[in-house]
């Protein structure tokens, strides 16, 4: 992925040229997050054509009006917010057309949140993903998962910790500063958060007196709850290739000349790219970090 940096030259680059130059980055972002947006739209509207239109609109709007998002970690929820507004618009158009309210599926209010969690699970390294699915969806113990996946128990525990930590919104930095002992082992805390009674007497005594461990366990337990709710909607659907074709066609369409005296060119597309580039780098670091961490920690 080419680095996206802001330079004085960029400030006068027409949006059309800029779009062409950085389309690869934008396409990477689209590839990464379009299943989240498309699945949300499809589940909300129930029609492929409408879901494709919403997905197309969301990414074009993201391209044009990204001033609201500076924090790359907020990108998925920001995309869902745009999608939610577009879905509402499609519903109202449909209601006006058919003259009656469109039925909203139960649990719809939390669909976006659940899909963001599902997307986090889907972005885990494959083996960790299988382990976390078996724990959250099928309720298997770490021993059962180890037997099913033919992996050492310690490896499974670490996969579960990695997965739950991602759902908690944790980062590799936290892992680096965690010292065990005196603190309880993070992998053991993850297994405990899943409801397994594997904690040693020593760990129980430490947990009762350590706020840091107790907080981490609480957060993992909340992640288990969120993950179990989200796992039922965990199948993310990739939109058909025609959605990206429509977006690319729009990017290549001639842009209107700025009016005389309009000094501010539209720079939001670049802002969006800077944000998605950082978010993509973070996603890659998380996955690579997870794999390296797992390799380092896996029992021999
Ligand atoms: Zn502790």
Boltz pocket constraint, residues with backbone or C-beta under 6 A from the ligand:
constraints:
  - pocket:
      binder: B
      contacts: [[A, 182], [A, 183], [A, 184], [A, 206], [A, 210], [A, 211], [A, 212], [A, 213], [A, 214]]
      max_distance: 6.0
